[in-house]
C-alpha cells in the first residue's frame, strides 16, 4: 500500500496527465487527501484549504469536481456528506453509522476469491473495486451499551488504525 508521499506523487502526476495545473492551494488539497488514505468529507477539507491558502472555497469545490471528472478521486457519501478519496488504489472500508469514523480494511477476508469468481462468471477484467460496509464501531457499541447519548459527536475512543 503506498505511503502518503507515493500517493501524493500519484495525485500530482495524474493531474499533469489530465492537464490540470497544480497551484499551491490545489497541491495542499492533494496533500491532505494523501495523508490518511481514507475518504474525507469535502466541506471541512475545502474549508481547511481555503483558510490556510487564502482562496475562495468555490475555487476548491471546482477543483474537486475536476478531480472527480478526471477520475483522480472517487466520490462517495459518508453519513449524508459528500466525501472523496484518491483513486490510486482499490480501497475497502468499514464506516460507523453512528460516529462516522472510517476504518480501512487492509484485505477483506475472502475478497480475492470472490473477485476470481466474479471475473469467471461475468467475463470482466477487474481493474478497480470499491468495497464499503457500514455498521456500528466498537466504541459506539460500548457507548450504546453504557447508555450514553450519541448526539452528533464522536464518542468513539476505539483505535481505528488508519483513521
N, C-alpha and C positions, 0 to 999 in steps of 0.2 A: 504494500500500500504506500503510495507516495507521501512524502512529508510535505509540510507547508511550502518549503522552498521549491520543490519539484512541482507542486500543484500550482503555485504562483507562476512558475515558468510556463507551464501548460497554458494557463489562462492568458498570459501576455502574448504568447505565440499564437494562440487561437484567435485573439483579437487582431493581430497583424495579418494572419491569413485571411480573415474575414474583412479586412480593410478598415478596421476600427482603430482610430487614433487613441493611444493610451496617454491621456493627460495625467497630471498629478492626482486630481480627485478620483479619476477613473482607476488609477493604479491603487489608490488607497482602498477603494471599494473591493477590488480584486484581492488585495492583501487580507482584508477582513474575511472575505469568503474563503480564502485558502487556509486560514488558521484552524478552525475547529474541525473541518471535514464533515460537518453535519448541516442540514438545511437551516437557514436563518430567515427569520421573519423580515420582510423587505422594509417595512416602515421604520423600525428603530435603526436598522442598518443604514438606511439613507439619511436619517436624521443625524446619526453619528458622523457620517462623511461630510454632510452639508455643514455641520457645526465645526468640525476640525479643519475643513478646507475652504470655508467661506464661499461655498457655491449654493445656488438655489436648489432646493430639493427636486424641483421639476426636472432640472438638468440630469440629476442622478436617476430619477424614475425613467427618463428616456433612455439612458444608458442601459439600465436593467432590461428594458423592453428590447433593445437591440441585442443584448446578450442572449435573451430568450429566443429571439427571432433567428439568430445565427447558430443556435444550438450549443452555445458555450456554457449556459446554465440550464438546469432543469427547473421547472416551476411546479410547485405543489401547494397544497393547503395544509396548514397546521392550526388546528383548533379555530377554523374560520378566518385565518390570516394567510395572506399570500406569502409564500416563502420561496427561496431559491437555494440551489446548491450547484457548485461547479460540476460540469458533466464529464470530467476527465476519467471517470471510472464508474463502474456499476456499484451502486451503494445500496445498502439494506439497513432498515431502521425499525426500531420499536418506538412508538410515540405514546406518551402518557395522556390519556383523555382528560385527566384532572388538572395536572400542573403544566402540561405541555412540554415537558422535558423530552429530548430526543436522544435515544441511545443507539449508537451504531452497532450493527451486528457484523462481526468480522467474517463469519461464514455460517449462514443458516444451515442447520442440520438437514441433510438430505437434499439440499438445493441443487447441487451438481447433478445428482442422479435425476432429479425432476427435470432439469434442463435437457439432459440426454433424451429422456422420454418425450419431452415436448418437441425437440428437434426431430426425432424419429417419426412422431405422429403427424406433425404439420409440414415437414419439409423445409421449415425456416432455418436459415443460418442466423443464429442469435448473435447480435453484436453488442447489445446493451440490455440491461434489465434494471428494473426499479421495483424493489420489494419493500413494502411498507405495511407494518402491522401495528394496530393500536390496542391499548389496554390500560391497565392501572399499574403504575410502577410500585415497587416495594415500599417506598417512603409514603406514598399516598395511601396505600393499603394500611400501613401502620397508623397513619393519622386517622383514617376512617374507623379502624377498629378501636382506637382510643377515644373516639367521639369528637375529635377536633373538627371544627367547621372549616371547609375548604372554600374560601372566598377569593377568587382572582389573585391569589398569591401562591407562591410555590412553597408548600410546607415540607417538601421533599428534601431529605438530607442524604439520600442514597448516593453513593459514588457511581455515577453513570459512565465511567471511563472517559470516552472521547467527547463528552458533552462540554 
